[in-house]
Amino acid sequence: MMRFAQFILVITAMLLAASCKLTPTQAYPEKDRFGLQAKGIDKATDSPSGAIRIQRVHVAPPYNQREFVYRTGELSYSSDYYNLFVADPQDLITAEIVRGLTATGRFKSVLIGSSSAYAPFKLEITVTRLEGDFQAQPKAVIAMHAVLLQESDALMRVVGETDLEESESISSKAAGQLSSGWSQALGRCIAQLAEWSQSSMRAAAAATPNAAVRP
C-alpha cells in the first residue's frame, strides 16, 4: 500500500512537471535602441575661424545612462528599461557636436579631444538635462553648459561660458518621437554653440593675438 501511494505521488509530480513545460511562457519585450542625429544645422556664410578642440562631453546624472529618462513631476523621474540609446549618451553627443560644428563651416578644423593636432581653443561641455518632460505636453529637452578655454603661454584660461537649453514638443510619449525631438533640439543647441564659440574665439584672439598661434 505504501509503495502504491509513493507511485501515485511520483506520477502526479511527473504530470505536473510536464504540464509546466507545455505551458507557454510570455516573452519579455525586446529593448529598442535609438541614436541621435542633430538636425537643422546650416552652413555659415562668413569666413571660418581657427581650430577648436572638443573634449568628450560630460553628461550629468541621472542622464548619464543609456536608458531614457522621463521627468514626470517637479522632482520625480523614471528610467525606461526598454528604450535606450544605442551607445553612451556622452559619446553620441560628442560625435554630433564635432560633426555639427564642422558642418557650420565656422572653423578651419574641429578636433576631437584625443587628437594630437594643435588647437588654441578648447571646448568643454556638460549636458545638464537630457529628458523626456512628460509633466504636461510631452517634449524632448536638452540643456548644456559650455566653457571655452584658450591656450596662452602653455596655460589654459577661460575666455567664456554659456548655458544653452532647447526643447521640442512631441505628439506622443513614444520613444521614437522622443529620439526625434532630441535630435531637433540638439541641432539648435549646436547651431547656437557654433555661433557663440566663433564669436568668443575672435574676441579672445583680438585681445591676445600672440596666444592664438603657436610658433
Secondary structure, DSSP 8 states (H G I E B T S, - for coil): -HHHHHHHHHHHHHHHHHHHHHS--------EEE----------SS--EEEEEE---EE-TTSSSSEEEEE-SSS-EEEEEEEEESS-HHHHHHHHHHHHHHHHT-EEEEEETT--S--SEEEEEEEEEEEEE-SSS-EEEEEEEEEEEEEETTEEEEEEEEEEEEEEE-SSS-HHHHHHHHHHHHHHHHHHHHHHHHHHHHHHHHHSTTTTS--
